[in-house]
């Protein structure tokens, strides 16, 4: 189960990075916005880095997020 959770976190991250929002990623993946955000959050915790810079109105990749995306 942990391995599958890891892959779902990567899928959620890549989709969010490509589409630019948790909402759009959730729609594409057939999940809730909350599920996508939590999945990305768990991935960030496992990696020990922040992948996205979040604000109330915007979402952007951090430098660590950009580097991780290149390697996905």
N, C-alpha and C positions, 0 to 999 in steps of 0.2 A: 504494500500500500504506500509506503513512503516513497518508493521509486516512482510510482505513478503520480503521486502528489508533486514530486520534483518536476516531472515532465509537464504536468498541467500548469505549474507555475511558470515554466519557460514559455509554454504556448500562450498563456495569458500575457506575459511580459512582451513577447514579440508582437503579438496582435495589437496590444495597446500602443506599443511604440510605433508600429506601422500606421495605425489609424488615428493616433493622437488623443484618444480619450478612452476612459474606462467604459463609458456608455456605448460607444461604437464597437469596442472590443466585445462587450457583453452581448450585443445584438448579433455580431458575427459568430460568436462561439455558442450562442443559444443558452447563455447563463445570465444571472442577475449581475448588475453593476457591483453589488456588494461582494458577490462570489469572486469576481475578477479582481477586485481590489484586495480582498483577503488573500487570494492566491499569490498575487504579486508581493504583498506584504510578507507572507511566509517565505517566499523566495529571497527577499531582501534580508530577512532575519537569518536564514541559512547561510547566505553569502557574507553577511556582516557588512553590507554596503547599501546605500540608498541608490536605487536605479532611476527614480523619478523625483523631480522637484515638483511638489504639489502646492497649489494655492486654490483659493475658492473658485477662481475662474480659468486657471490654466494648468497644464500638465506638460512638463518638458523633461527630456532625459538629462541626467547628471553626466559629468564626464565619465564616471564609472559605468553608468547605464549605456552610454555610447560605446564604450570599450566592450562591455558584455554583449551588446547587440551584434557587434561585428563578429564576435566569436560564436554566435548561436547558429 
